[in-house]
């Protein structure tokens, strides 16, 4: 899975299916509410760590065969 954009910035794991209003972790992308709200302020290393965690967990909809 390529998480980098053309300019070497880290792509957002968002898939446009958000559930962060009533959940601690978004069911769509697997990020916590703090990770979602702070994404734009995170540096590439922090974003990569989030990607590593959500990929290892593999429970978010973005990792399922059908959405």
N, C-alpha and C positions, 0 to 999 in steps of 0.2 A: 504494500500500500504506500503510495507516494504522498507524503504529507507536506511536501514543499511546493511552492508556487514558482513561477519562472524567475522571480527576483530573489529566490532563496528565503523568502519569508515562510512561516509555517501556516498552512491552511487550517481553517477552523473545522472542527469535527461536526459542526451543525449540519443536520439534514432537513431542517425546517419543520420538524415534528417535535415541538417543545412541550415539556411538562414540568417546568420549573416553578410554577405558581404554588402547587400543593405538594410537590415531591422534593426530597433532599437531593436527589440525583435525577437529571433529565433522562427520561426513558428513550428519547431519540438519539442523543449523542453520548450519554454516559458521564457527562461532566457534572460536578456539583454546582449549586447555585452560585457559589463564590467564583468558581472557575469560569462559568458563563459570564458573570458580570465583570470580571477582571480580565477577560481574554485580551482585549485591545491594549491593555497596559502591560501584559506579560512580555518578557523577552523570549527569544527563540528557544532557549534552553528550558525555560519553564513550560512553554507550550509543548515541547517534545516530551517532557516528563508526563504531562497530562495525556498525550497521545499514547505513550507507552503503557500507562496505567489502564486507560479505557480499552486498549487493544488486548492487553493481558486478561482483563476481566471478561471482555467479549459478550457482555450481557445486554448492551444497548441495541436498539432497533437497527442502527447503522451496520451492525455486524451480523444481522440475520439475513437469510436468503431472500425472504419476501417481507416487504413492509406493508 
